[in-house]
Amino acid sequence: MLIIGMSALRLRTVKRHTGHDAYSFGRHAEIQGVAERIWRITVISALVLATIAWQVPHWEDVLGRADWASSAPVRWLSAVLFAVAVAIVAIAQTQMGTSWRVGVPEEGLGKLVTHGLFSWSRNPVFVGLLLALIALLLWSPTVMSAAVLAAGWTLTMMQVRIEEEALTAAHGDAYERCVAKVGRWFGRRHGGRIDEA
């Protein structure tokens, strides 16, 4: 809920400052409409599983929860990983400013962001979202949480490729320089500063 709330607030802020709807699937590529529907199912499933794990943990046993997940080190690792995930998403959304988008809207992608977390990852928001799903799997390792993580990973790969295509079309050489220097998930490939478009 925390990540959803932060994202909704950021979308509202972008709309207020730009006048454009920053949430838009299906405009750039037909497959985005499918991705949006599956993302909604994935997010709702993650919220349901997190609620079950928090409010009625004995139900997790019905879902096949592993016994080792109750150990204090695993609980702490999961909690720390989730806190890191939330921090990454919040920082990345803030650093994007009015360029923050969900999907690829008709109005365009906004300015290419290459500073802060984006100088170490081309997709820090997706990294944070995937870390949150890994944290859920560690906290409540069941077939359902594994399926949610698998769906999240598959959809992330799909959306990242769609966005990369759109960013290449919108920013050309500037984005290609970014690709040459910064990894899709994390890590700098070469030293040096990336020029923003």
N, C-alpha and C positions, 0 to 999 in steps of 0.2 A: 504494500500500500504506500509505503514511503516513496519508493521510486516512481510509482504512478502519480502520486500527488505532486512530486517535484516536476515531473514531465508536464503535467497539466498546467501547472503554474508557469513554467517556461513557455509553453505554447501560447498561453494567454498574453504573456509579456511581449512575445514576438509580434503577435497580431496587433497589440496596442501600439507598438512602435513602428511597424511597417505597413499596417493595414491589410496584410496578406495572411491567409490561413496557412499556418506552418504544418498542418496535419493534412496530408493528401497522399492516398495510395491510388494506384490504377491510372494515374495521369501519364506517367512516363512510359510504363510498360504494363501490358495486360496482366502479366503474372503477379504484379503487385496487389491486385484485388484479391487474388487467391491467398497471397502471403498475409495480407491484412486479416482475413477471416481466420486463418490458422493461428496467427499471432494472438488474436483475441481469445481463442480457445485455450492456447498455451498459457496466457497470462491468467485467465480465470482459473484454469486447473492448478497453476502454481499457488494462487491465492487460497483456493479451497484446501490444497494439501498443507499449506502453511498454517491455516486456521485449525485444521484437524490436529496437526502436530502440537499446536499451542494449547488448544482448548480441550481436546479429547484424545490425549496421546495413546490411550489403550486401543483406539480404533486403528492405529498404525499397525498393530499386531495382525489385524485382519488383512492389511495390505502387504504383509510379509516383511515387516521391518526387522533388520538385522540387530541382534543383541549388542554387538560391539558399539553401536551408535549411541548407547546410553553412557558410555565412559566420559569422564570429565574432559580429557584431552580432545576428544572428538567434538564435544559440545563447544569447547572454547575455540577450537580451530574453525568450526562452522560460524560461530558468532563473530569472530575477528574477520573472517573472509567476507561475511555479509556487510560488516561495517566498512571494510575497504571498498567493496563493490558500490555501496551507497555514496561514499566519498568520491570515487572515480566518476560516477555518473553525474553527481552534483557539480563537481569542478569542471568536467568536460562541457556540460550544458551551459554553465556560466561563461566559460571561455569562448564558446561559440557565439555568445551574444545574440544578435538578431539574425545570425546565419543558422540558428538551431532549426532543424526540420525533422519531421517524422514522415518518411516516404520521400517522394520526389514531386513537389507541387508544380502546377502549371506556371506559377509566377516566378519560378526559378529557385536556385539553390542559395543565393546570397553570396557573400564574400567567402573566398577560400580561407579557411582557418588553419594555420600551421604553427602557431605558438603554443606554449604551455604543454599540456598533455599531448596535443596534436603534433608536437615535434618528436614524440616518442612512439606514438601509435596513430595510424590514420583512422582508427575506429575505437577510441577509448570508451564511448558510450556503450557500444556493443560488448566490449571487454568487460565492463562493469555489469551489464545485464547477465552475461554468461557466468561471471563469478557468483552472482546472486543465486543463479540456478544450481551451480555446483555446491554452494553453501546449503541450499535446501536439500540437495541429495545427501550431503554429509549428515545434516541434522536428522533427516528422516529417509534413510536409504530403503526405498521400496521400488517395486516395479513401476509404479505410477510416477514417482519423482524422477526415475531414470528415463521414462518415456517423455516427461516434460523437458528434461535437459536435452534429450535427443532431438525433439521437435524444435526447441529453441536454437540449437546449434545449426540444424538444417535450414531453418528460416533465416537465421543470421547470415549464413553463407549466401543464400539466395538474394537477400536484400543488399548485402555489401556489394555483390557483383553488379546489381542494378544501379546502385548509387555510384560505383566507380565508373560505370559507363556514362552516367549523367554528368559526373564531375569532369571527366575527360572532355565531353562535348562542351561543357560550360567554360572550363578554365584552361583547356588545351595544354600548352607547354608548362605552365605553372604547376598544374596538377601532375604532369609527367615527371617534373623535377622532384615533387613531393614523393611520388611513388619510388623514385630512384634512391631517395635518402631515408625514407621512413617505412618501417615494416607495416604490413596490413594490421597486425595485432599489436606488436610491440617491438621496440628496438630500432636503433638508427643503423642504416646500412653504410653510410659514409659520413665523414665529418663535414662541417660547414653549415652555414645558415641557409634556410629555405626562404626564398623570396615569396611574399604573399602577392596574390593577384590583385 
